[in-house]
Amino acid sequence: MKNIVLFASGSGSNVENIVQYFQNKPNVTIASVLTNKRDAKVLDRCNVLNISSLCFNKIAFQETDCVLDILKGINPDLIVLAGFLWKIPEKIIKAFPNKIINIHPALLPKYGGKGMYGNKVHKAVKDNSDIESGITIHYVNENYDEGAIIHQAKTKIHPEDEIDDIAAKVHALEYEHFPKIIEHLLLAQ
Ligand code: GAR
């Protein structure tokens, strides 16, 4: 039996997609969903999906061992950042080497770093008239969006695509690839 913990800060559509993917796979359990936003839509989704969820604030996350201790108690095989916007404290990274992965809505190393998330990334793609964008699934290290890349997938961007169109294309790639990559990493352990 493999256990995963998901972190999310917003809507949580990736969380929902991942939960649904593993619903019929008895060898993988979503142990919990952790969020830094008490009004995040992901919490509503967890209630509907009947998944345990937990909310923490910045002090608990950055200045105490509260979240670290929760994670140690769960002892997950993989920690998955699915739209989580805070930097992971070093002590958590050190406690779970090569077990924390993130999804970024662009083709890193393009459009990564602090403050680059969600539609800000898609706006940068549009402003630069890029002809492609995509997703990057990567390991998490001490720097935003700089850990080793596990998987990338691309989509074509047309000049008439608005930011929402780019977001929709990228989300579609996320839904298709992210659960499969998670499963692959779990099986490879
Ligand atoms: C996703 O597109 C994810 O790639 C992005 O946030 C979105 C969350 O959507 N993550 C980042 O931008 C991290 N820098 P969701 O809440 O609907 O899953």
Residues whose N, C-alpha, C, O or C-beta is under 5 A from the ligand:
A	BS01	GAR	G10 S11 G12 S13 N14 V15 A82 G83 F84 I103 H104 P105 M116 Y117 G118
